[in-house]
Amino acid sequence: MFVWDHTYRVEQQRRIDEAEQARLARLDRQLAGSSLNRVKVHQRLLIWLGGVLVVWGCRLQSRYEVLVTSSLAPGMTQAIIAGDAQSNSTEPAPCTS
């Protein structure tokens, strides 16, 4: 004899299992999407930081290039003074090389 109660419970358990699998699949998709967003944020942060470091390096190069040149060619104190006056500006000095 066929028992309907058993069939009903098996079907109910199957639906519960499928709902749990669907919930886990949604959670996996959400986590995968958020990790991609985190990667994009980190990439943007690194690009911005790289730009800041390039500007800082160019400022250092323009400031101390005069000192290196003056140590190679004595008597260039006027160039050092002019270089210090230029380095106090708020605009970054472009790299020449």
N, C-alpha and C positions, 0 to 999 in steps of 0.2 A: 504494500500500500504506500502511496506517495504522500509525504508529509509536507504540507504547504508552509507550516511554520518554519521548518528548517530552510526551505528555499527562500523565504522572506528574509531570514537572518543572514544567509549567505549573500544575497543581493544587497542588503543594507551594508554589510561589512565591505563589499566590493566598492560601493559608492563612497564610503568613508575613506577607503584607501586611495581611490582616484582623486578625491578632493584634497587629501594630504599631499599626494604627488603633484597636483596642480599648484598648491600653495608653495611647495618647495621649489618648483620650477619658476614661479613668479619671483620668489626671493632670490634665486640664483641670477635671474635676468636683472633684477634691481641692483644686486651687488656688482655684477659685471659692468653695468652702466655707470655706477658711481666710481668704480676703480678707473674707468676710462676718463671720467671727469677729473679725478684726482691727478691723473697723468697730465692732462691738459693744463691744469692749474700749475703743476710743478714745472712744466715746460715754459709756460708764460713767465713764471717767477725767475727761472734760470735765464731766459732771454733778457728780461729786465735787468737782472743782476749783471749779466755780461755787458750790457750797454753802459751801466754805471761804472764798471771796472775799466772799460775802454776809455771813457771820458776821464776818469781819474788818472789812468796811465798816460794819456795825452797831456794832461796838466802837469804831471810830474816830469814828463819828457821835455816839455817846453820850459819848465822852470829850471831844471838842472842841466839842460843842454848847454846853457850859457856858462855854467860853472865848469863843465868839462872843457869847453872851448877855451875859456880863459886860462885854465891850467896848462893847456897846450901852447897857447900864445900869450905870454905875459904882457901886461899893460892894457888889459881890456876891462878896466874897472867901470868905465862908462857903460859898456854893454851889460855888465852885471846889474848896475843901477837901473838901466832901462828895462832889463828883464824882470826885476823885482816889481817895478811899477806896473808892468803889463800883467804880472801874475796876480795882482790884487783885484783885477776885474772879476765880475761875477760870471762872465761868459767863459766857457771852456775854450782853451786854445786848441786849435786843430793840430793833429799830428802831421808832421811834414814828411815823414818817411813811412 
